[in-house]
């Protein structure tokens, strides 16, 4: 994780990268890249969630977005901005930031100050407000769902993980999207069981059609956070890789045990297994074969022609019958986890059925198989998978070779060479888990595969593979290889389909068309 990068290592990283922004305030862009990403994502989605590191300027950037929206005329998409924080200080800070942006962006403020806001109660509530010449306003309100009733506009819920009742607040806010409003929820985390973290889990699983932006302290620093701090310090601080590394190191030490959650966007108390075994077994089917191929060390010393013929015979005997049974009308994807000596290579195809369930036709496990023969088997499968549209391959370490030759053969529009990281697990495991929960995937009913899938755990909120190898069939050591391959395969199956070649109509397709037409009283002939 980011906090594990030491001070000296961070100096080297930033010295190699150089500045992210200009040291001349006249030439630097007003928004840092992640602040601009929040604005762009809010424009693309009705509801956007932002999980962030503490004090990185996300709200400051959102204030610029609010000014652009509220300062615009109705015909240009103008609307009120309704800011909801957890304290009066946050409200004042947001309004002050909005006033700053209004001056920078050239929007005329007609009035600014405290007003009595009608929240449906007899007394009303005090709110801080900016009125623009456009006729729209920015209003900072207390965190009570009723303040949004009957309103319309761009709702910003700041530090949403600390709002008293986020789910009720969201219910009230999302109603505004029916008439073109927007909702932006920004927060650091406040535990894995908090509604903020739970909603983000639903977004990653694909169950909620919301936008999601995530950045930690190191992402912000690479985008120029400390450079911006130095810029506004009136010369008291001067940016250098060493000064930034010292500032970062001091911040991490200050937060102590809370640094993971406060600075590195990892919800606390995130434990337990990723996929409970009972859930994995519920998706397992006996008719899905697992093909295992293992060779002794001496096999790699045989002549290339002998190795190629031997593997070709295995492919023809074991793989060809299974590939011939695949439904040519269905699209297919494939994922892979690479291993050469200590770990397995696992090739996992998925067929996307008409109801969008992902069906595993078979799984291939390779132990101690030479690089060239792994390439041979991969190509044999991929060349014969009907309507193959996406391949995701483990490109870490020695896996880079197999991923590269696959890209050369099938093209970068089909193959993704994946460098697996904690961020990748965070993004891709949630949809994979959701597929098990929603009965949207089938897997082999195989003891080793099931154990691989049921072993990973959450560590600090991040799906993690324990540093433990377990013996499988034939005494072969396994390191949750099927879990990685399965996540890869499911991620590939979710990729956008790009048809780039002609696919012929097979006899079965024509027969289905004929029967459908006859049932409708028409004829194709």
C-alpha positions as CSV (number, residue, x, y, z in Angstrom):
1,X,0.0,0.0,0.0
2,X,1.0,3.6,-0.5
3,X,2.0,4.3,3.2
4,X,4.5,1.5,2.9
5,X,6.6,3.6,0.5
6,X,9.3,5.1,2.6
7,X,10.6,8.7,2.5
8,X,13.6,8.0,0.4
9,X,11.6,5.9,-2.1
10,X,9.1,8.7,-2.4
11,X,11.9,11.2,-3.2
12,X,13.1,9.0,-6.0
13,X,9.5,8.5,-7.4
14,X,8.8,12.3,-7.4
15,X,12.3,13.2,-8.7
16,X,11.7,10.9,-11.7
17,X,8.2,12.2,-12.3
18,X,8.9,15.9,-11.9
19,X,6.4,18.6,-11.1
20,X,2.8,17.9,-12.0
21,X,1.9,21.6,-12.2
22,X,3.7,24.8,-13.2
23,X,5.6,26.8,-10.6
24,X,4.2,30.0,-12.1
25,X,0.7,30.7,-10.7
26,X,-0.2,32.4,-13.9
27,X,0.4,29.3,-16.0
28,X,-0.9,26.6,-13.6
29,X,-4.4,25.2,-14.2
30,X,-7.0,26.2,-11.5
31,X,-8.1,22.6,-10.8
32,X,-5.8,19.6,-10.1
33,X,-6.5,16.5,-12.2
34,X,-8.6,14.7,-9.6
35,X,-10.7,17.9,-8.9
36,X,-11.4,18.1,-12.7
37,X,-12.2,14.3,-12.7
38,X,-14.9,14.9,-10.0
39,X,-16.5,17.6,-12.2
40,X,-16.3,15.5,-15.3
41,X,-17.8,12.5,-13.6
42,X,-20.6,14.6,-12.1
43,X,-21.4,15.8,-15.6
44,X,-21.6,12.2,-16.9
45,X,-23.7,10.7,-14.0
46,X,-26.8,11.8,-12.1
47,X,-25.2,10.6,-8.9
48,X,-21.5,10.5,-8.2
49,X,-19.6,9.2,-5.1
50,X,-16.1,10.4,-4.3
51,X,-13.9,8.4,-1.8
52,X,-10.9,10.5,-0.9
53,X,-8.0,11.2,1.3
54,X,-8.4,13.8,4.0
55,X,-7.9,17.5,3.1
56,X,-7.0,17.1,-0.5
57,X,-9.3,19.9,-1.9
58,X,-12.1,17.8,-3.3
59,X,-14.7,20.1,-1.8
60,X,-12.8,23.2,-3.0
61,X,-13.0,21.8,-6.5
62,X,-16.7,21.0,-6.1
63,X,-17.3,24.6,-5.2
64,X,-16.0,25.6,-8.6
65,X,-18.4,23.1,-10.2
66,X,-21.2,24.7,-8.1
67,X,-20.4,28.2,-9.3
68,X,-20.3,27.1,-12.9
69,X,-23.8,25.5,-12.5
70,X,-25.4,28.2,-10.5
71,X,-23.8,31.1,-12.4
72,X,-25.1,29.8,-15.7
73,X,-28.5,30.7,-17.2
74,X,-31.3,28.0,-17.2
75,X,-30.9,27.5,-20.9
76,X,-27.2,26.6,-20.4
77,X,-28.0,24.0,-17.6
78,X,-28.0,26.5,-14.7
79,X,-29.5,25.3,-11.4
80,X,-29.3,26.0,-7.7
81,X,-26.4,24.3,-5.7
82,X,-27.5,22.9,-2.4
83,X,-24.5,22.2,-0.2
84,X,-24.9,19.9,2.9
85,X,-22.1,19.6,5.4
86,X,-21.9,18.3,8.9
87,X,-21.1,21.6,10.6
88,X,-21.5,25.4,10.3
89,X,-17.7,25.7,9.8
90,X,-17.9,23.5,6.7
91,X,-20.8,25.5,5.4
92,X,-18.9,28.8,5.8
93,X,-15.8,27.3,4.2
94,X,-17.8,26.1,1.2
95,X,-19.5,29.4,0.7
96,X,-16.1,31.2,1.0
97,X,-14.6,28.9,-1.6
98,X,-17.6,29.5,-3.9
99,X,-17.1,33.2,-3.6
100,X,-13.5,32.8,-4.5
101,X,-14.4,30.8,-7.6
102,X,-17.1,33.3,-8.6
103,X,-14.5,36.0,-8.7
104,X,-12.0,33.8,-10.6
105,X,-14.6,32.6,-13.1
106,X,-16.1,36.1,-13.6
107,X,-19.7,35.4,-12.3
108,X,-21.5,38.3,-10.8
109,X,-22.7,37.9,-7.2
110,X,-25.8,39.9,-6.3
111,X,-25.9,39.0,-2.7
112,X,-24.1,36.9,-0.1
113,X,-24.8,36.2,3.6
114,X,-27.1,34.4,6.0
115,X,-30.8,34.0,5.2
116,X,-33.8,32.3,6.7
117,X,-34.4,29.2,4.6
118,X,-37.8,27.6,4.4
119,X,-37.4,23.9,5.3
120,X,-41.1,23.2,5.8
121,X,-41.0,24.0,9.5
122,X,-42.7,26.9,11.2
123,X,-39.5,28.7,12.2
124,X,-37.3,27.8,9.2
125,X,-33.6,27.5,9.4
126,X,-30.6,29.7,9.0
127,X,-28.6,29.1,5.8
128,X,-25.6,30.7,4.2
129,X,-26.3,31.8,0.6
130,X,-24.8,33.3,-2.5
131,X,-27.2,34.7,-5.2
132,X,-26.0,35.1,-8.8
133,X,-27.2,37.3,-11.6
134,X,-28.4,34.2,-13.3
135,X,-31.2,33.9,-10.8
136,X,-29.7,30.8,-9.2
137,X,-28.1,30.4,-5.8
138,X,-25.6,28.4,-3.8
139,X,-27.1,27.6,-0.4
140,X,-25.3,25.9,2.5
141,X,-27.7,23.8,4.5
142,X,-27.7,21.6,7.6
143,X,-27.6,17.8,7.1
144,X,-31.3,17.1,7.5
145,X,-33.2,15.3,4.7
146,X,-36.2,17.6,5.0
147,X,-34.2,20.6,3.7
148,X,-34.2,19.0,0.2
149,X,-38.0,18.4,0.0
150,X,-39.5,20.3,-2.8
151,X,-36.1,21.6,-4.0
152,X,-34.3,21.3,-7.3
153,X,-30.7,21.6,-8.2
154,X,-27.2,20.2,-7.7
155,X,-26.8,18.6,-4.3
156,X,-23.4,18.3,-2.7
157,X,-23.2,16.1,0.4
158,X,-19.9,16.7,2.0
159,X,-18.3,14.1,4.3
160,X,-21.2,11.8,3.6
161,X,-19.8,9.0,5.8
162,X,-20.3,11.3,8.8
163,X,-23.9,12.4,8.0
164,X,-26.4,11.2,10.6
165,X,-28.6,9.4,8.2
166,X,-26.9,9.1,4.8
167,X,-29.5,6.7,3.3
168,X,-32.4,9.0,4.1
169,X,-30.4,12.0,2.8
170,X,-29.7,10.1,-0.4
171,X,-33.4,9.2,-0.8
172,X,-34.3,12.9,-0.6
173,X,-31.4,14.0,-2.8
174,X,-31.9,11.5,-5.6
175,X,-35.5,12.6,-6.1
176,X,-34.0,15.8,-7.5
177,X,-32.5,13.9,-10.4
178,X,-35.9,13.2,-11.8
179,X,-36.0,16.8,-13.2
180,X,-32.4,17.1,-14.2
181,X,-30.7,17.6,-10.8
182,X,-27.4,16.1,-9.8
183,X,-26.0,14.6,-6.6
184,X,-22.4,14.5,-5.5
185,X,-21.4,12.7,-2.3
186,X,-17.8,13.4,-1.1
187,X,-16.2,11.8,1.9
188,X,-13.3,10.1,3.6
189,X,-14.2,6.7,5.0
190,X,-15.7,6.0,8.4
191,X,-15.6,2.2,8.7
192,X,-16.4,-0.6,6.3
193,X,-20.0,-1.0,7.7
194,X,-20.8,2.6,7.1
195,X,-23.5,3.3,4.5
196,X,-21.0,5.4,2.5
197,X,-18.7,2.4,2.1
198,X,-21.7,0.1,1.5
199,X,-23.0,2.2,-1.3
200,X,-19.5,2.3,-2.9
201,X,-19.5,-1.5,-2.7
202,X,-22.8,-1.6,-4.6
203,X,-21.4,0.8,-7.2
204,X,-18.3,-1.4,-7.8
205,X,-20.5,-4.5,-8.0
206,X,-22.5,-2.8,-10.8
207,X,-25.7,-2.7,-8.9
208,X,-26.0,1.0,-8.8
209,X,-25.5,3.2,-11.9
210,X,-23.5,5.9,-10.2
211,X,-20.2,7.5,-11.0
212,X,-17.3,6.7,-8.7
213,X,-14.0,8.7,-8.2
214,X,-11.3,7.4,-5.9
215,X,-7.9,9.0,-5.0
216,X,-5.6,8.6,-2.0
217,X,-2.9,10.9,-0.6
218,X,-0.3,9.6,-3.1
219,X,-2.6,10.1,-6.0
220,X,-3.2,13.7,-4.9
221,X,0.5,14.4,-4.4
222,X,1.3,13.1,-7.9
223,X,-1.4,15.4,-9.2
224,X,0.3,18.4,-7.5
225,X,-1.3,18.7,-4.1
226,X,1.9,19.7,-2.2
227,X,2.9,21.9,-5.2
228,X,-0.3,23.8,-4.7
229,X,0.2,24.1,-1.0
230,X,3.6,25.6,-1.7
231,X,2.2,27.9,-4.3
232,X,-0.3,29.5,-1.9
233,X,2.2,29.7,1.0
234,X,3.6,33.0,-0.2
235,X,7.1,31.6,-0.3
236,X,7.1,30.0,3.1
237,X,7.3,26.6,1.5
238,X,9.2,25.7,-1.7
239,X,8.5,22.5,-3.6
240,X,11.1,19.9,-4.0
241,X,10.9,16.1,-4.0
242,X,12.6,16.1,-0.6
243,X,10.3,18.7,0.9
244,X,7.3,16.8,-0.4
245,X,8.6,13.5,1.0
246,X,9.2,15.0,4.4
247,X,5.7,16.6,4.4
248,X,4.2,13.2,3.4
249,X,6.2,11.2,6.0
250,X,5.2,13.6,8.8
251,X,1.5,13.4,7.8
252,X,1.5,9.6,7.8
253,X,3.2,9.6,11.3
254,X,0.7,12.1,12.6
255,X,-2.3,9.9,11.7
256,X,-0.6,6.8,13.0
257,X,-2.9,3.8,12.9
258,X,-5.6,5.9,11.2
259,X,-3.5,6.6,8.1
260,X,-4.9,3.8,6.1
261,X,-8.5,5.1,6.4
262,X,-7.8,8.8,6.6
263,X,-5.1,9.1,3.9
264,X,-5.2,5.9,1.9
265,X,-9.0,5.4,1.4
266,X,-9.2,2.0,3.1
267,X,-12.3,1.6,5.3
268,X,-11.4,0.3,8.8
269,X,-12.6,-3.0,10.2
270,X,-12.7,-4.5,6.7
271,X,-12.2,-8.2,7.5
272,X,-13.6,-11.6,6.7
273,X,-13.5,-13.9,3.6
274,X,-14.3,-12.4,0.2
275,X,-16.4,-15.3,-1.0
276,X,-17.9,-17.5,1.7
277,X,-17.4,-21.2,0.8
278,X,-21.2,-21.9,1.0
279,X,-21.7,-19.2,-1.7
280,X,-19.0,-20.6,-3.9
281,X,-20.3,-24.2,-3.7
282,X,-23.8,-23.0,-4.6
283,X,-22.5,-21.9,-8.0
284,X,-20.5,-25.1,-8.7
285,X,-21.7,-27.7,-11.3
286,X,-20.4,-31.2,-11.7
287,X,-20.6,-31.1,-15.6
288,X,-17.8,-28.5,-15.9
289,X,-14.5,-30.2,-16.4
290,X,-11.1,-29.0,-15.1
291,X,-8.3,-30.1,-17.5
292,X,-4.9,-30.5,-15.7
293,X,-1.6,-30.8,-17.5
294,X,1.7,-31.1,-15.7
295,X,5.2,-32.0,-16.9
296,X,8.5,-33.0,-15.2
297,X,11.4,-30.7,-15.4
298,X,13.0,-32.8,-18.1
299,X,10.2,-32.0,-20.6
300,X,11.6,-28.5,-21.2
301,X,14.8,-30.1,-22.5
302,X,13.2,-32.0,-25.3
303,X,13.5,-30.8,-28.8
304,X,11.0,-28.0,-29.7
305,X,9.4,-30.2,-32.3
306,X,8.8,-33.0,-29.8
307,X,7.3,-30.6,-27.2
308,X,5.0,-29.0,-29.9
309,X,3.8,-32.3,-31.2
310,X,3.2,-33.7,-27.7
311,X,1.1,-30.7,-26.6
312,X,-0.7,-30.6,-30.0
313,X,-1.8,-34.2,-29.4
314,X,-3.0,-33.2,-25.9
315,X,-5.0,-30.3,-27.3
316,X,-6.6,-32.5,-29.9
317,X,-7.5,-35.2,-27.4
318,X,-8.6,-33.1,-24.5
319,X,-9.6,-29.6,-25.7
320,X,-10.9,-30.1,-29.2
321,X,-14.0,-32.1,-28.1
322,X,-14.9,-29.5,-25.5
323,X,-14.4,-26.5,-27.9
324,X,-16.5,-28.2,-30.5
325,X,-19.5,-28.3,-28.1
326,X,-19.5,-24.5,-27.5
327,X,-22.5,-22.6,-28.7
328,X,-21.3,-20.5,-31.7
329,X,-24.1,-18.0,-31.1
330,X,-22.7,-16.9,-27.8
331,X,-20.0,-14.4,-27.1
332,X,-16.9,-15.6,-25.2
333,X,-14.2,-14.1,-23.0
334,X,-11.1,-15.5,-21.3
335,X,-9.1,-14.7,-18.2
336,X,-5.7,-16.1,-17.1
337,X,-3.4,-16.2,-14.1
338,X,0.2,-16.9,-15.0
339,X,2.6,-19.3,-13.3
340,X,5.6,-21.1,-14.4
341,X,7.4,-22.9,-11.5
342,X,5.9,-22.1,-8.1
343,X,2.4,-21.3,-9.2
344,X,-0.1,-22.6,-11.8
345,X,-1.2,-21.0,-15.0
346,X,-5.0,-21.2,-15.2
347,X,-7.0,-20.4,-18.3
348,X,-10.7,-19.7,-17.6
349,X,-13.1,-19.1,-20.5
350,X,-16.6,-17.7,-20.0
351,X,-19.6,-17.9,-22.3
352,X,-22.1,-15.0,-22.0
353,X,-25.5,-16.5,-22.2
354,X,-28.6,-14.9,-23.5
355,X,-29.8,-14.0,-20.0
356,X,-26.3,-12.5,-19.4
357,X,-25.3,-15.3,-16.9
358,X,-21.6,-16.2,-17.3
359,X,-21.2,-20.0,-17.9
360,X,-17.8,-21.7,-17.5
361,X,-17.5,-24.4,-20.2
362,X,-14.2,-25.7,-18.8
363,X,-11.0,-24.6,-16.9
364,X,-7.4,-25.5,-17.9
365,X,-4.7,-25.7,-15.3
366,X,-1.0,-25.9,-16.3
367,X,1.8,-26.9,-13.9
368,X,5.5,-26.7,-14.9
369,X,4.6,-26.2,-18.6
370,X,7.3,-24.4,-20.7
371,X,6.5,-20.9,-21.9
372,X,6.2,-21.8,-25.6
373,X,3.8,-24.6,-24.8
374,X,1.7,-22.3,-22.7
375,X,1.5,-20.0,-25.7
376,X,0.6,-23.0,-27.9
377,X,-2.3,-24.0,-25.6
378,X,-3.5,-20.4,-25.1
379,X,-3.6,-19.8,-28.9
380,X,-5.3,-23.2,-29.5
381,X,-8.2,-22.2,-27.1
382,X,-8.5,-18.6,-28.2
383,X,-8.5,-19.5,-31.9
384,X,-11.5,-21.7,-31.3
385,X,-13.6,-19.8,-28.8
386,X,-16.7,-18.5,-30.7
387,X,-17.1,-14.7,-30.9
388,X,-14.2,-14.1,-28.6
389,X,-14.3,-10.4,-27.8
390,X,-12.1,-9.9,-24.7
391,X,-9.0,-11.5,-23.1
392,X,-7.4,-10.4,-19.9
393,X,-4.0,-11.8,-19.1
394,X,-1.7,-11.5,-16.0
395,X,1.2,-9.5,-17.3
396,X,3.2,-9.3,-14.1
397,X,6.7,-10.8,-14.0
398,X,7.1,-13.7,-16.4
399,X,3.5,-13.4,-17.4
400,X,4.5,-10.4,-19.5
401,X,5.7,-12.7,-22.3
402,X,2.5,-14.6,-22.7
403,X,0.4,-11.4,-22.5
404,X,2.6,-9.7,-25.1
405,X,2.5,-12.5,-27.7
406,X,-1.3,-12.7,-27.2
407,X,-1.6,-9.0,-27.9
408,X,0.5,-9.4,-31.0
409,X,-1.8,-12.1,-32.3
410,X,-5.2,-10.9,-31.3
411,X,-4.7,-7.1,-31.0
412,X,-4.8,-4.6,-28.2
413,X,-8.6,-4.1,-28.8
414,X,-9.1,-7.7,-27.6
415,X,-6.3,-8.3,-25.2
416,X,-5.6,-6.4,-22.0
417,X,-2.2,-7.0,-20.3
418,X,-3.1,-6.6,-16.6
419,X,-0.7,-5.5,-14.0
420,X,-2.4,-6.8,-10.9
421,X,-2.5,-4.3,-7.9
422,X,-4.5,-3.6,-4.8
423,X,-6.4,-1.0,-6.8
424,X,-7.2,-3.6,-9.5
425,X,-8.5,-6.1,-6.9
426,X,-10.6,-3.3,-5.3
427,X,-12.2,-2.5,-8.7
428,X,-12.7,-6.0,-10.1
429,X,-13.4,-8.3,-7.1
430,X,-16.7,-6.5,-6.2
431,X,-18.5,-7.3,-9.5
432,X,-17.1,-10.9,-9.4
433,X,-18.5,-11.3,-5.9
434,X,-21.8,-9.8,-7.0
435,X,-22.0,-12.5,-9.7
436,X,-21.9,-15.2,-7.1
437,X,-24.5,-13.4,-4.9
438,X,-26.8,-12.9,-7.8
439,X,-26.5,-16.5,-9.2
440,X,-25.0,-15.0,-12.4
441,X,-22.0,-17.4,-12.8
442,X,-21.3,-21.1,-12.9
443,X,-18.0,-22.7,-11.9
444,X,-16.5,-26.2,-11.8
445,X,-17.5,-28.4,-8.9
446,X,-13.8,-29.1,-8.1
447,X,-12.3,-29.2,-4.6
448,X,-9.1,-27.2,-5.6
449,X,-11.0,-24.5,-7.6
450,X,-13.6,-24.1,-4.8
451,X,-10.8,-23.8,-2.2
452,X,-9.0,-21.2,-4.3
453,X,-12.1,-19.1,-4.6
454,X,-13.0,-19.3,-0.9
455,X,-9.6,-18.5,0.5
456,X,-9.0,-14.8,-0.2
457,X,-9.9,-12.4,2.7
458,X,-10.4,-8.6,3.1
459,X,-7.4,-7.0,4.7
460,X,-8.0,-3.4,5.6
461,X,-11.0,-3.4,3.2
462,X,-8.9,-4.7,0.2
463,X,-9.4,-8.2,-1.2
464,X,-6.1,-10.0,-0.4
465,X,-4.6,-13.4,-1.2
466,X,-3.0,-14.8,2.0
467,X,0.7,-15.5,1.7
468,X,0.1,-19.3,1.9
469,X,0.4,-22.0,-0.7
470,X,-1.7,-25.1,-0.3
471,X,-1.2,-28.5,-2.0
472,X,-3.8,-29.5,-4.6
473,X,-4.3,-32.5,-6.8
474,X,-1.1,-34.4,-7.4
475,X,0.7,-32.4,-4.7
476,X,0.9,-29.3,-6.9
477,X,1.2,-26.1,-4.8
478,X,-1.6,-23.5,-5.3
479,X,-1.7,-19.8,-4.4
480,X,-5.4,-19.0,-5.1
481,X,-4.6,-19.2,-8.8
482,X,-8.2,-20.0,-9.7
483,X,-9.4,-17.0,-7.9
484,X,-7.2,-14.6,-9.9
485,X,-8.1,-16.4,-13.2
486,X,-11.8,-16.2,-12.3
487,X,-11.7,-12.5,-11.5
488,X,-9.8,-11.9,-14.8
489,X,-12.3,-13.9,-16.8
490,X,-15.3,-12.1,-15.3
491,X,-13.6,-8.7,-15.8
492,X,-13.0,-9.7,-19.5
493,X,-16.7,-10.8,-19.8
494,X,-17.7,-7.3,-18.7
495,X,-15.6,-5.5,-21.4
496,X,-17.3,-3.6,-24.2
497,X,-17.9,-5.9,-27.1
498,X,-16.3,-4.7,-30.4
499,X,-17.3,-6.7,-33.5
500,X,-14.4,-6.5,-35.8
501,X,-14.8,-9.5,-38.1
502,X,-17.6,-11.2,-40.1
503,X,-19.4,-14.0,-38.2
504,X,-21.3,-16.4,-40.5
505,X,-24.8,-17.6,-39.8
506,X,-24.7,-21.3,-38.8
507,X,-27.3,-23.8,-39.7
508,X,-28.7,-23.7,-36.2
509,X,-29.2,-19.9,-36.5
510,X,-31.1,-20.3,-39.8
511,X,-33.2,-23.1,-38.3
512,X,-34.2,-20.9,-35.4
513,X,-35.1,-18.1,-37.8
514,X,-37.2,-20.4,-39.9
515,X,-39.1,-21.8,-36.9
516,X,-39.8,-18.3,-35.5
517,X,-41.1,-17.1,-38.8
518,X,-43.3,-20.2,-39.3
519,X,-44.8,-19.6,-35.8
520,X,-45.6,-16.0,-36.9
521,X,-47.3,-17.1,-40.1
522,X,-44.5,-15.9,-42.4
523,X,-41.9,-17.6,-44.5
524,X,-38.4,-16.8,-45.4
525,X,-38.4,-19.0,-48.4
